[in-house]
Amino acid sequence: MRYRALKVVLASRFWLAAALLPLSATPAAVWAFSSNVNSAQELEYGAVLFEYFQHDYFHALVEQKYAESLKNRSALANTGQLVKGGMLVSYGLPNKAEPVFDELLSSNVSHEVGNRAWFYLAKLHYNKGDFASARDAVDRVEGPIPVDILVDYHYLATLVTGHPERLAQKVSMIEATAKNSPAFPYFLFNLAVSQVGRGDVAAAVKNLERVTESGAGGEGATAALVDRARHGLAELAMKADRLSAAWGYLSEIRTSGLYSNRALLSYAWAAINREQFTEAIPALELLAGRSIAIPEVQEAKVLLAHVYEEQGLYKRALKRNIEAEKEFGEGVSLIDQARRVIDGQDVPREFINNLEAIMDDTDWYARHPSVDYESLTPFLIDLMASNAFNETLTELADLYVIEENLHYWADQAEQHQAILQSAEEKRFDQNMREMLGRTDAIRQELGERWEELELYTLVVEEEERERLTALMDTTRADLSVLEQRLGRLQALEDPYEQPDHYQPMVREHHQRIEALLARTENQILALERVMRKLIKLELDKHEERMNYYAAQSRLAKARLYDMALLSLEQSVPAAGATNSPEAQ
């Protein structure tokens, strides 16, 4: 049938997009740090933990480096180094993380710290593609495994040993220990994916059902995982020809979630394949009202016109094809507008600074995009899920932070030079020595005046005496401070002179800042080009798809026009025959 040429295999989309368990390189060694602050050093190290808990590993590593420079005991301890190594893995610096773990494991560390270090080292080798070293590190983990890494460890172990079926054998043990772990639903989800791959659909359905139960009422990433699980259950139900069960799963997916689009289109295709066109129309109508930038919406617009045609509702089908062709044209215009947006000089910086607001958990994708970033972000839904794009954004964001800090220190250069110039102009000549010599006479004169004031206070009224006494106490304190300063000046033989190497050292630092700033700006320009290229490639994909669907709409529109003209031509001779003389 014609509509099969339009079909996107959503089942493959779902399983290929399976969320790998976030072998989150979160360095969970913070268990060792008490919530009670017992020393100033623990308070200093708190800056590291604060950034760590925000998952801002760049700033956490900066704070870690600063704490180490201060010889902070918490930062230099085994647990502190374990946190540092884990953050380096999280931040994508495996070559710098490996020596940290190697040094830890070569020293006398506790059993628990050793197990954590071997686990992070295994994960590091796995991320680098060195499966043999990863397998060796996994095998070095012995005895009780810390609860917070239990799920991640067993999942990693199955990856490096090549036996994912072992996951199923460990579910009961893991569940008994780490059921409340945030990673446990991801563990079940990926177990279900592996079970589908082995043909064990019944077990996969059971585990996906458990994912939906464990994430019920969740928000953010948990809610998205539940939507994915329900979508997977719906796909499996449709393969088993259980349309009512599939609709039950699909109807529970959030209408404001990203997976609602795929869920609606999945259900529509299931109904069409069963030739239940009436069942498909509500889902397609709902999808057709969303942003043209969404691939599922683009497909739904063409598919909806086809469904009306299959039902014999040719006027509705023609109307839908005309509207679809117009909207695809508008979509291509939006893509041109999005290209102009990303070409703006400061767009990458503003895009990253406002990323959280742009990609928040609102229903923005269900609305027609407007100007500015809303004309760009709907086209980036799939791209934002790309690891390469996210790595580019992360590195670019960190470079912007470095550039900002370097600009700050570059701005301080003028102040540093002014301070140095002022220090050079200070003099301690004979005039100053003579002035210091007159201080003894001034002190003697002040002493005599002070005695007169004290006698005067004896003859004034009590209220005036209190005010005068308070004023004299304040003056006495100021004079005491002044005498101390004069004493230090009198003790000096020569004024302070800057070391000969000081000014060259400061100039060298300023030159280094300028060089680093130039290097950072070049790296920013290079990464901004990469970001723009990735976005433009994504926009090209959208434009190509829209042009294809627009062509399909034009062909369908032409076919419906031909059908209408043919039916008119067939009806005209019949009417003419009725009015002919022969007929009369």
C-alpha positions in Angstrom: 0.0 0.0 0.0 1.1 3.6 -0.6 1.3 4.5 3.1 3.9 1.8 3.8 6.4 3.9 1.8 5.9 6.7 4.4 6.2 4.5 7.5 9.1 5.0 10.0 9.9 1.9 11.9 9.3 3.3 15.4 10.1 0.0 17.1 13.7 0.3 15.9 13.8 3.9 17.0 12.8 2.9 20.5 15.2 0.0 21.0 18.1 1.7 19.3 17.5 4.7 21.5 17.5 2.6 24.7 18.9 4.6 27.6 22.0 2.9 28.6 22.2 2.7 32.3 24.0 5.9 33.4 27.3 4.3 34.3 27.3 7.7 35.8 30.8 8.5 36.7 29.5 10.1 39.8 32.3 9.7 42.4 30.2 8.4 45.2 33.1 8.5 47.7 31.5 11.5 49.5 30.0 8.9 51.9 33.2 9.3 53.9 32.6 13.0 54.6 30.6 13.9 57.6 27.8 16.5 57.4 29.2 18.1 60.6 32.1 20.5 60.2 34.8 19.9 62.7 37.6 22.0 61.4 38.5 24.9 59.1 40.0 22.5 56.6 36.7 20.6 56.3 35.0 23.9 55.7 37.4 24.7 52.9 36.9 21.3 51.3 33.1 21.9 51.5 33.5 24.1 48.4 34.6 21.0 46.4 31.6 19.0 47.7 29.2 21.9 47.0 30.2 22.0 43.3 30.3 18.1 43.2 26.7 17.8 44.4 25.6 20.3 41.6 27.3 17.9 39.1 29.5 20.9 38.1 32.7 18.9 37.9 34.7 21.7 36.2 34.3 24.1 39.1 34.7 21.2 41.6 38.0 20.3 40.1 39.1 23.9 40.3 38.2 24.0 44.0 40.0 20.6 44.4 43.1 22.0 42.9 43.0 25.1 45.1 42.4 22.9 48.2 45.4 20.8 47.4 47.5 23.9 47.0 46.6 24.8 50.6 47.6 21.3 51.7 44.0 20.6 52.7 43.9 17.2 54.6 40.5 16.3 53.2 41.5 17.0 49.6 44.7 15.0 50.0 43.2 12.1 51.8 42.4 8.8 50.0 38.7 9.6 49.9 39.4 13.1 48.6 41.6 11.7 45.9 39.0 9.1 45.0 36.4 11.9 44.6 38.9 13.7 42.4 39.5 10.7 40.2 35.8 10.0 39.8 35.2 13.7 38.8 38.0 13.5 36.3 36.3 10.4 34.7 33.0 12.3 34.8 34.5 15.3 33.1 36.0 13.2 30.3 39.7 13.3 31.4 40.6 9.6 31.7 44.3 10.1 31.1 44.5 12.4 34.1 42.2 10.2 36.2 44.2 7.0 35.7 47.3 8.1 37.6 45.1 9.1 40.5 43.6 5.6 40.8 46.9 3.9 40.2 48.5 5.9 43.1 45.6 5.1 45.3 45.7 1.4 44.6 49.5 1.2 45.1 49.1 2.6 48.6 47.6 1.0 51.7 43.9 1.9 51.4 40.9 0.4 53.0 38.9 -2.5 51.4 36.0 -0.2 50.5 38.1 2.6 49.0 40.0 -0.1 47.1 36.8 -1.5 45.6 35.6 1.9 44.6 39.0 2.7 43.0 39.0 -0.6 41.0 35.4 0.1 39.9 36.2 3.6 38.6 39.3 2.3 37.0 37.3 -0.4 35.2 34.8 2.2 34.0 37.7 4.4 32.9 39.1 1.6 30.7 35.7 0.7 29.4 35.1 4.3 28.3 38.5 4.2 26.5 37.6 1.0 24.7 40.2 -1.1 26.6 37.9 -4.0 27.5 40.7 -6.3 28.6 41.9 -3.8 31.2 38.4 -3.1 32.2 37.7 -6.8 32.7 40.8 -7.2 34.8 39.8 -4.2 37.0 36.3 -5.6 37.5 37.8 -8.9 38.6 39.9 -7.1 41.2 36.7 -6.0 43.1 36.3 -8.4 46.0 34.0 -8.9 49.0 31.1 -6.5 49.8 30.4 -3.8 47.2 29.2 -0.4 48.4 25.5 -0.1 47.9 25.7 3.2 46.0 27.8 1.6 43.2 26.3 -1.9 43.4 23.9 -1.5 40.4 26.5 0.3 38.3 29.2 -2.3 39.1 27.1 -5.3 38.1 25.9 -3.7 35.0 29.5 -2.7 34.0 30.6 -6.3 34.8 28.1 -7.7 32.3 29.3 -5.3 29.6 33.0 -6.1 29.9 32.4 -9.9 30.3 30.0 -10.1 27.3 27.3 -11.9 29.2 24.3 -9.6 29.6 22.1 -12.5 30.5 23.9 -12.6 33.9 22.0 -9.4 34.8 18.8 -11.5 35.2 20.5 -13.8 37.6 21.5 -10.9 39.8 18.2 -9.0 39.9 17.1 -10.5 43.2 20.4 -9.9 45.0 20.7 -6.3 43.6 17.0 -5.5 44.4 17.4 -6.7 48.0 20.3 -4.4 48.5 19.8 -1.4 46.2 16.1 -1.3 45.5 16.0 2.4 46.4 19.0 3.3 44.3 18.1 5.9 41.6 20.0 3.7 39.1 17.8 0.6 39.8 15.0 1.5 37.3 17.7 2.1 34.6 19.1 -1.3 35.5 15.7 -2.9 34.9 15.1 -1.0 31.7 18.4 -2.1 30.2 17.9 -5.7 31.4 14.5 -5.6 29.5 16.3 -4.4 26.4 18.8 -7.2 26.5 16.0 -9.7 27.1 14.1 -8.5 24.0 17.3 -9.0 22.0 17.5 -12.6 23.3 13.8 -13.2 22.5 12.7 -13.4 26.1 9.8 -11.1 25.6 7.8 -12.2 28.7 10.6 -11.4 31.0 11.2 -8.1 29.3 7.5 -7.1 29.7 7.7 -8.0 33.4 10.8 -5.8 34.0 9.4 -2.9 32.0 6.2 -3.1 34.1 8.4 -2.9 37.2 10.1 0.2 35.7 6.7 1.9 35.4 5.8 1.0 38.9 9.2 2.1 40.5 9.0 5.4 38.7 5.4 6.2 39.3 4.9 9.8 40.4 8.5 10.7 39.5 9.7 13.8 37.7 12.3 14.8 35.2 14.5 12.0 34.1 12.5 9.4 36.0 9.3 10.4 34.3 11.0 10.3 30.9 12.3 6.7 31.7 8.7 5.6 32.6 7.5 7.0 29.3 10.1 5.1 27.5 9.2 1.9 29.3 5.5 2.3 28.5 6.4 3.1 24.9 8.4 -0.1 24.8 5.6 -2.1 26.3 3.2 -0.7 23.7 5.6 -1.7 20.9 5.8 -5.2 22.3 2.0 -5.4 22.6 1.5 -4.2 19.0 3.9 -6.9 17.8 1.8 -9.4 19.6 -1.3 -8.0 17.9 -2.7 -6.7 21.3 -3.9 -3.3 20.1 -6.1 -2.6 23.2 -3.2 -3.4 25.5 -1.0 -1.2 23.4 -3.4 1.7 23.6 -3.6 1.3 27.4 0.2 1.7 27.7 0.3 4.6 25.2 -2.6 6.5 26.9 -0.6 6.5 30.1 2.3 8.3 28.5 2.4 12.0 29.4 1.0 14.3 26.8 3.6 16.9 27.8 6.6 14.5 27.5 8.9 14.1 24.6 7.7 10.5 24.1 4.1 11.5 23.7 4.8 12.3 20.0 6.3 8.8 19.3 3.5 7.2 21.4 0.8 8.9 19.4 2.4 8.0 16.1 3.0 4.4 17.2 -0.7 4.0 18.1 -1.8 5.5 14.8 0.4 3.1 12.8 -0.9 0.2 14.8 -4.5 1.2 14.0 -3.7 1.7 10.3 -2.0 -1.7 10.0 -5.2 -3.2 11.4 -7.2 -1.0 9.0 -9.0 0.6 11.9 -8.7 4.1 10.4 -11.2 5.7 12.8 -9.0 4.7 15.8 -6.0 6.4 14.2 -7.6 9.8 13.5 -7.7 11.3 17.1 -4.0 10.5 17.7 -3.0 12.0 14.3 -5.2 15.1 14.8 -3.6 15.7 18.1 -0.1 15.3 16.6 -1.0 17.5 13.6 -1.7 20.4 15.9 1.9 20.5 17.3 5.0 22.2 16.0 5.9 21.4 12.4 9.6 21.1 13.6 8.9 17.7 15.2 9.5 14.7 12.8 6.6 12.8 14.2 4.3 15.8 13.5 5.6 16.0 9.9 4.8 12.4 9.3 1.4 12.7 11.0 0.3 15.5 8.7 0.8 13.4 5.6 -0.5 10.3 7.3 -3.7 12.0 8.4 -4.6 13.0 4.8 -3.9 9.5 3.7 -6.3 8.1 6.4 -9.1 10.4 5.3 -8.5 9.3 1.7 -8.7 5.6 2.7 -12.0 6.3 4.4 -13.4 7.9 1.2 -13.5 11.4 2.8 -11.8 13.0 -0.2 -12.7 16.6 0.6 -11.1 16.3 4.0 -8.1 14.5 2.5 -7.6 17.3 -0.1 -7.9 19.9 2.6 -5.3 18.2 4.8 -2.9 17.8 1.9 -3.3 21.5 1.0 -2.7 22.5 4.6 0.2 20.1 4.9 2.0 21.5 1.8 1.5 25.0 3.1 2.8 24.1 6.6 5.8 22.3 5.2 6.7 25.5 3.3 6.4 27.4 6.5 8.6 24.8 8.2 11.3 25.3 5.6 11.0 29.1 6.2 11.5 28.4 10.0 14.6 26.4 9.2 16.0 29.4 7.2 15.2 31.6 10.2 16.9 29.1 12.5 20.0 29.2 10.3 20.0 33.0 10.6 19.7 32.7 14.3 22.6 30.3 14.7 24.8 32.5 12.5 24.6 35.4 15.0 27.9 36.3 16.6 26.9 35.7 20.2 24.3 33.0 19.7 26.4 30.0 20.9 27.3 31.9 24.1 23.7 33.0 24.8 22.4 29.5 23.8 24.6 27.8 26.4 23.9 30.5 29.1 20.2 30.0 28.6 20.3 26.2 27.9 18.5 25.3 31.1 15.6 27.7 30.3 15.5 26.7 26.7 15.4 22.9 27.2 13.3 22.9 30.4 10.5 20.5 31.1 7.7 22.6 29.8 5.3 22.1 26.9 7.2 24.4 24.5 7.5 21.7 21.8 3.7 21.4 21.6 3.4 25.0 20.5 4.2 26.7 17.3 7.7 28.1 17.6 8.1 31.9 17.6 11.1 34.2 17.1 14.5 33.9 18.7 15.5 30.6 20.3 12.0 29.1 20.1 12.5 29.0 16.3 15.7 27.0 16.8 15.2 24.7 19.8 12.3 22.6 18.4 14.6 21.4 15.6 17.2 20.3 18.2 15.2 17.7 20.1 17.1 14.7 18.6 20.4 16.6 18.5 20.3 17.4 22.2 20.3 13.6 22.9 23.5 13.3 20.9 26.6 12.6 23.1 28.9 14.5 20.6 26.7 17.6 20.7 26.4 17.5 24.5 30.2 17.1 24.8 30.7 20.1 22.5 28.3 22.2 24.6 30.0 21.2 27.9 33.4 22.0 26.7 32.3 25.3 25.2 30.5 26.3 28.4 33.8 25.6 30.4 35.8 27.6 27.9 33.4 30.5 28.4 34.0 30.3 32.1 37.8 30.2 31.6 37.6 33.2 29.2 35.6 35.2 31.7 38.1 34.5 34.5 41.0 35.5 32.2 39.3 38.7 31.2 38.9 39.5 34.9 42.6 39.1 35.5 43.5 40.9 32.3 41.4 43.9 33.6 43.4 43.8 36.8 46.7 44.3 35.0 46.3 48.1 34.9 45.6 48.1 38.7 48.7 46.0 39.3 50.8 48.4 37.3 49.4 51.4 39.2 50.3 49.7 42.5 53.8 48.9 41.3 54.3 52.5 40.1 53.0 53.9 43.3 55.4 51.7 45.3 58.4 52.9 43.2 57.5 56.6 43.8 57.5 56.3 47.6 60.4 58.1 49.3 61.9 58.2 52.8 64.1 61.2 52.5 65.6 63.7 55.0 62.4 65.8 55.2 60.4 62.8 56.4 63.1 62.1 59.0 62.9 65.7 60.3 59.2 65.5 60.5 59.4 62.3 62.6 61.9 64.1 64.8 59.3 66.8 65.6 56.9 64.2 66.9 58.5 64.3 70.4 57.8 68.0 70.7 54.2 67.5 69.5 53.8 64.6 71.9 55.0 66.7 74.9 52.6 69.5 73.8 49.7 67.1 73.5 50.5 65.8 77.0 50.3 69.3 78.5 47.0 70.0 76.8 45.6 66.7 77.9 46.3 67.5 81.6 44.5 70.9 81.1 41.5 69.0 79.6 41.4 66.6 82.5 41.3 69.5 85.0 38.6 71.2 83.0 36.4 68.2 83.2 36.4 68.5 87.0 34.6 71.9 86.9 31.9 71.3 84.3 28.5 70.0 84.9 28.0 66.2 85.2 26.2 65.8 81.8 28.9 67.8 80.0 31.6 65.8 81.8 30.2 62.5 80.5 30.2 63.7 76.9 33.6 65.3 77.2 35.1 62.1 78.9 33.7 59.9 76.0 35.2 62.2 73.4 38.6 62.2 75.2 38.5 58.4 75.4 38.0 58.2 71.6 40.7 60.7 71.0 43.1 58.8 73.3 42.5 55.6 71.3 43.2 57.4 68.0 46.4 58.9 69.4 47.6 55.6 70.6 47.2 54.1 67.1 49.0 57.0 65.7 51.9 56.7 68.1 52.3 53.0 67.2 52.6 53.9 63.5 55.0 56.6 64.2 57.1 54.2 66.3 57.3 51.8 63.5 58.3 54.5 61.1 61.0 55.8 63.5 62.4 52.2 63.7 62.9 52.0 60.0 66.3 52.7 58.6 65.5 52.4 55.0 62.1 52.3 53.1 60.8 49.1 51.5 62.1 48.4 48.1 60.6 45.9 45.7 62.8 42.9 44.8 64.4 43.2 41.4 62.6 40.1 40.2 59.1 41.3 41.2 58.2 43.6 38.4 59.4 41.2 35.7 57.5 38.4 37.4 54.3 40.5 37.3 54.8 41.4 33.7 55.4 37.7 32.9 52.1 36.8 34.6 50.3 39.4 32.6 51.8 38.2 29.3 50.9 34.6 30.3 47.3 35.7 30.9 47.2 37.4 27.5 48.6 34.3 25.8 46.1 32.0 27.6 43.3 34.4 26.7 44.2 34.4 23.0 44.5 30.6 23.1 41.1 30.3 24.8 39.4 32.6 22.3 40.8 30.6 19.4 39.5 27.3 21.0 36.1 29.0 21.5 36.0 30.0 17.9 36.9 26.5 16.8 34.2 24.9 19.0 31.6 27.4 18.0 32.2 26.4 14.4 31.7 22.8 15.4 28.5 23.6 17.2 27.2 25.6 14.3 28.1 22.8 11.9 26.3 20.2 14.0 23.2 22.4 14.2 23.2 23.2 10.5 23.6 19.5 9.6 20.5 18.8 11.8 18.6 21.6 10.1 19.6 20.1 6.7 18.0 16.8 7.8 14.8 18.5 8.8 14.7 20.5 5.5 15.3 17.4 3.4 12.5 15.5 5.3 10.1 18.4 5.0 10.7 18.7 1.3 10.1 15.0 0.9 6.8 15.1 2.8 5.8 18.3 0.9 6.3 16.4 -2.3 4.2 13.6 -1.0 1.4 16.1 -0.2 1.6 17.7 -3.6 1.4 14.3 -5.3 -1.6 13.3 -3.2 -3.3 16.7 -3.9 -2.8 16.3 -7.6 -4.2 12.8 -7.5 -7.3 14.0 -5.6 -7.8 16.8 -8.1 -7.5 14.3 -11.0 -10.1 12.1 -9.3 -12.5 15.1 -8.9 -12.1 16.2 -12.5 -12.6 12.6 -13.8 -15.8 12.3 -11.8 -17.0 15.6 -13.2 -16.2 14.5 -16.8 -18.1 11.3 -16.3 -21.1 13.1 -15.0 -21.3 15.7 -17.8 -22.2 13.4 -20.7 -24.9 11.7 -18.7 -26.5 15.1 -18.1 -26.1 16.1 -21.7 -27.8 12.9 -22.9 -30.8 13.7 -20.8 -31.4 17.1 -22.5 -30.7 15.9 -26.1 -33.5 15.8 -28.8 -33.2 12.1 -28.9 -33.9 11.9 -25.2 -36.9 14.2 -25.6 
